[in-house]
Amino acid sequence: MNDPVIVGVDGSASAVNAVEVAAREAHLRGVGLRLVHAFGRGSGPAPTGAPPWHPGDDGLEPMVRGALAGAEERARAIAPDIGISRSVVAGEAVDVLEIESRSASLAVVGHRGHSGFAGLLLGSTAVHLAAHGRCPLMVVRGRPDPAGPVLLAVDGSEAGRAAVEFAFAEAAWRGAPLVAVHVWNTWSERAYEGPGDPLNAMVADAEHLRAAEQRLLDEAVALARRAWPRVEVERRLVRSRIRPALIEASRDAQVVVAGARGRGGFAGLLLGSVSQALLHHADCPVVVVRGGS
């Protein structure tokens, strides 16, 4: 796989941080890095027959050149051996990144920016990219522990299986241990965190349910472990509320990896509540992986 890592660039401090992370990811994978900047239309109406943007207007061209040059300089300081290319595209950031993701191994964005990529976690942009992007999406956020593990959220879904493969590869590239966490509760038999208290709700056979959840975790890890035998793996079966437990576990991690949508939720949704909660609240970068991408 030689597809590059792509990163959204807008000159903000968050984007600069994302560029540094993306450069490291490209270096780990032995692939190139593509710096992506989107020119979106302004808020006012465009004159009839006029193009939606012009790179020379209002000093945009110098600004973009400066932002891209600065981003490239930071990337080369992190990973001087990688190839770096630039992509400046007319369009809204979410559309541009979605298109660029079709020829990428990983897309990286900061959690907030100046414009173009601004409001990633405040609106629907990150959700849209995580749900519709053609490659895994990393949102750079929090304060990762550089000595921590790669944290994998295991849920047994199709996207979850793709996340397992990604997480094992990421741990191998980083030379880091992998902590595979499967959080369950008594609503797990219906794959839904419903109303009431999922920890105290009565089930016919809680031990039977726990054994089934343990098998799910063991089977998810076993297949990938054969492909990545050198990765040190810790399996954690946790009885708790799913989202708070994973957010808490992210405090000691380098990065957390989750599938876009788990077994629960409503049919047809492309991004589940667990992955959305991690995007908003995790204490380290979050990678969301779609199944069947």
PEHUTA-V867321 format. One line per field, one symbol per residue. burial: 1 if it has 16 or more other C-alpha atoms within 10 Angstrom, else 0. A space follows every 10 residues. Layout:
# PEHUTA-V867321
burial->???
This chain:
# PEHUTA-V867321
burial->0011111111 1101111111 1111111111 1111111111 1000000000 0000000000 0001001101 1101110110 0111011101 1011111101 1011111111 1110011111 1000111111 1111111111 1111100111 1111111111 1111111111 1101011111 1111111100 0110000100 0000000011 0011011101 1001100000 1110111111 1111111011 1111111111 1111100001 1111110111 1111111111 100
